[in-house]
Amino acid sequence: MTDSDGGISEQPQARLARKLNLLLDLFEAKGSSPLTFPQISKHMSDRGTPLSRSRWAYMRAGDSSLATDPQLLTNLAEFFGVDPRYLLDDDGEVPDLVDAQLELLRTLRENRVRNFAARQLHGISPETLVRLRKAIDERLKAPEDDADA
């Protein structure tokens, strides 16, 4: 399948899986412990939209037919604290809240790299640490095309 620009477009199942997995990443990036299926399952059951472990796994992997039950997707969005349109709309738009959360996740990951390096490099001169931090910052700002080189 191609999009209007001639590129390969993402299947709806894969798009939903990507969105769900991003929400899981954001949940953990906020400092929470990893989310467990029983937590999600309880929330869904309490709202009248039970979710089996296998269906959840298929939804996250993008391996099954698209979950189109609006109430199921609305309840999942509620669980993660995002606008239901994020999961319901298939137009690829990312609501402002999710966009802001993704930016936060990126920043948290960058800071984790810096902090790890600082902890591992104790005993190195401050000048060397500054040079290393600048190198890390430059690498993180580099276009993704450079990463493949």
N, C-alpha and C positions, 0 to 999 in steps of 0.2 A: 504494500500500500504506500502511495506517495502523497505528499501534501501539495498545495498549490505552487510551492516554490521548487518542486521537483525532488525534494528530499524525502527520506523515508519517514513517515509519520508513525507515531506511537499508537499501538493498539489500545482501545479503551481499558481492557483488563490490565495491561501493563501500566497505564497512566494511573489507574486507581491504586495498584500495588505500590507504585512510586510514592504517591501521596500518603498512603497509610504508613509506609516505612519512614517517610520524612517525619510524620507525626510522632512515631515511636522514638526516632532520634531526638526530636525536640523535647519530648517528655524527659528523656534521660539527660539531655543537655541542661535542663533547668535545675539539675542537681538532685533529681529523683533517682531512686534505685531503679534497676531495670523493671519494666512493666511485665507482669505475668498474665497469662491467658485467663486464669480464674478471676482476676480483677476486672478484666474487660467483660468476661462472660457474665459476671454478677450484675454489672451495670446494665448490660443488654437485657438480661432476663428480668431485672427489676422494672424495665421500661416496656416489657411485652414483646421484645424482639430477640428471642434466644439466638445465640450464635454458637454453633458447634466448633470444636477445635479444628476439625478437618476443613470446614468452610473458611474459618479464619486463616488457616495456613494457605489454602488455595487463593484467597483474596490477596494475601501478602505476597505470594509468589507470582500472581498474575496468570496462573495456570488454569483457571476455570472460566466458565461463562461469567459475564459481568454481573456483579451484584447490583441489581437495579431497584431493590426494595427501598423506596424513599425513606420510610420510617427507620429501617436498619441503618442507612447511611446518616440520617439526621441524628440518631442516637449515638453513633460512633463519633460524629463531629462534636456533639455535646460532651461526650466523655473526654475528648482531647481539648475542649475549650476553643474550638474554631467555628467560624461561620459555616453552617451546613452547606452553603453553596460550594465550598471548597471540595466536598466529596460528591455533591449532587450534580454540579455543572460539569459537563464534559468538554467545555470550550478551552480548557488549558489555562484560564485566568487564575491567578493566585491572589486571594484576598489580601488586603493590606496587612492584616494581623499576621497571617502566615508568612508573608514576605518579610515582615519585621522580625519574626521569630527565626526565619532562615538566616537572616543577617546576624542575629545574635548567635546562632549555632556556629556560623563561620568564625565569628570573633572568638568565641569560647575555644574552638579547636586551635586557632592560631595562638591564643594565650597559653593553652596547654603545652604546645610545642616549645614556646619560649620558656615557660616555667620548668619543664622537664630538662631542657638544656642547662638552665641556670643551676638546678639541683645537682646535675651530674658533673658539672664543671667547676665545683668549688676548688679553690686554691689557684685558679687561673687569674692572671692580672685583670684589673678592671678594663684596661684598654682592649685586651683580647676579647673579653665578654661583649664589649660594645661592638667590636668588629663582627663577632659571631651573630649578635642580634640583628645588625644591619644586613648581613648576608641572608639570614632567615627571612627578614622582612622583605627583602628584594625578591627572594625565591617565591614567597607567598603572593607577591604582586605580579609575578611573571605570568604572561598568558599561558593557557593550558597547552598550546602548541609547543612551547619550549619544553614542557615536561616530557614530551615524547622523544625529544632529541637525545 
